[in-house]
Every structure is written in structure tokens, then in C-alpha cells.
Amino acid sequence: EQRALVGGPRQIGRFIGPGQVDSFQVTFIHGFPNSIAFSSNRMMRLTVVRDSNANVVVDGVTTSLQRSFPPHPANRNMIFRVRNTSNQRGQYQLFIN
């Protein structure tokens, strides 16, 4: 079975304090559509940037987001950043496939 994400689908769930930022990189495999889903209990800024050209593909403050990306002809690294914009500790979950 082929996967769109190197290492298979990921679920990331974390608590982060007010103003804190989590940042990580994932590699999507060429030729497959990709999707992400985000959910949090506080307002958080989710930013997704394509590493190769610094193209911002997602940038917004939300508690919920779902986004799909079309297949790409080459592997691509994406940088994910989650910033807690509230003044309270918050929890988020990010699903990447």
C-alpha cells in the first residue's frame, strides 16, 4: 500500500502554553494527494509553508481546519507551525496524510 506521507499518516497532539510555538517538518511523497486536519480548544495560528520555495499554503487563526492538496510531481517538504494565540494553555491535534 502506498502512502502520501513519508512514514505513513501522522497524528500529533500536544499542549502548548500562551504564545508558544510548535514547529516541525514533514515530507509528502510525489504523485499522491495530501490532506491535513487541525482541531484545537483555543484559537491558534496554523501556518504551513512549502520548504522549497517558502510558499505559504495555509496561514490562519482558527480552532478547526481541513485542507487537501493536489498531487505534486516531486517530493516536497512542508514546515508546520502552530502558535497558541490565546492567553491560556491550549491543546491541539493535527492529522496529516
Secondary structure as UniProt FT lines:
FT   TURN            6..7
FT   STRAND          10..16
FT   TURN            18..19
FT   STRAND          21..28
FT   TURN            30..31
FT   STRAND          34..50
FT   TURN            51..54
FT   STRAND          55..69
FT   STRAND          76..84
FT   STRAND          90..96
//
